[in-house]
Amino acid sequence: MGTPEFAVASLDALVQAGCNIIAVITAPDKPAGRGMKLTESAVKKYAVEKQLPVLQPVKLKDPQFLESLKELKADLQIVVAFRMLPEVVWNMPPMGTINLHGSLLPQYRGAAPINWAVINGEKETGVTTFKLQHEIDTGNILLQDSFPIGDDETTGEVHDKMKEIGAQLLVKTVAGLAQGTLTEIPQPQHSNELKHAPKLFTETCKIDWNQPVTVIYNLIRGLSPYPAAFTYLNEKMLKIYKAKKEMHAAPKPAGTIETDNKTFLKFAGKDGYIHITELQLEGKKKMTVEEFLRGFRFTPNA
């Protein structure tokens, strides 16, 4: 069960490992693009290519879908980047349902674990396979694997590493479950030391220039390429995808803009500047700062 590109890596790894995938469950086709043409999920495209049966329920408690699921007689269900499952679904197979999560649980439970690890300036993250139970991301841990986060890596770069590492961990988990060699480790349910990974909202993405430069820089990395950190320029939303830090003892007031109208555009933070290198102004396409300045003239802070 999965939908985006992240889940395709896991499905492919299971197929390559010779696992018997009896069906793939993914989101219904959705209208997308200018023509609002019906578009298949990344997982469906892969499944169709490999001639795997596909189910696309609109509602997971739909009696017809539940009946189809029962008829499959699956030993095990695997969830990677899908929706929350009702108990009637996750409790169906004799071996239960396992999930691949993009953090070292119990840290960063929630919808956006990669983003929050980068936003918080973590030096390390990882992947966890665990058994699904009632509360989200709280089931018994099966296996984990960790890897470093580079100082300048974006969420997109961490995501691409993680999907491959996670896929291999999932294959190991399925093999371990089949052989009966895995020990389930219960997670601590409540602790003051747990960091959370809630869904990202627009307010999360707005840059506060009164913050230290490192905090702002981590926010930009953690929201790149999607949904992107933003500020305002001449009352238009300016999304920032890539930037560099300049630590400065006595910068100008927070939010001050400086540019030479040719090669650089920088905003003052609490203790330095953020040099923007890739951006997108409302109504325009994504571009480098040089491309942007070629076609945009403004008086800084006007």
Sequence and secondary structure as in RCSB ss.txt:
>XXXX:A:sequence
MGTPEFAVASLDALVQAGCNIIAVITAPDKPAGRGMKLTESAVKKYAVEKQLPVLQPVKLKDPQFLESLKELKAD
LQIVVAFRMLPEVVWNMPPMGTINLHGSLLPQYRGAAPINWAVINGEKETGVTTFKLQHEIDTGNILLQDSFPIG
DDETTGEVHDKMKEIGAQLLVKTVAGLAQGTLTEIPQPQHSNELKHAPKLFTETCKIDWNQPVTVIYNLIRGLSP
YPAAFTYLNEKMLKIYKAKKEMHAAPKPAGTIETDNKTFLKFAGKDGYIHITELQLEGKKKMTVEEFLRGFRFTP
NA
>XXXX:A:secstr
 B SHHHHHHHHHHHHTT     EE    EEETTTTEEE  HHHHHHHHTT  EE  SSTT HHHHHHHHHHT S
 EEEES     HHHHT STT EEEEESSSTTTTBSS HHHHHHHTT SEEEEEEEE  SSTT S EEEEEEEE  
TT  HHHHHHHHHHHHHHHHHHHHHHHHHT    B   S  TT  B     HHHHB  TTS HHHHHHHHHHTTT
TT EEEEETTEEEEEEEEEEEE SS  STT EEE SSS EEEE SSEEEEEEEEEETTS  EEHHHHHHH    T
T 
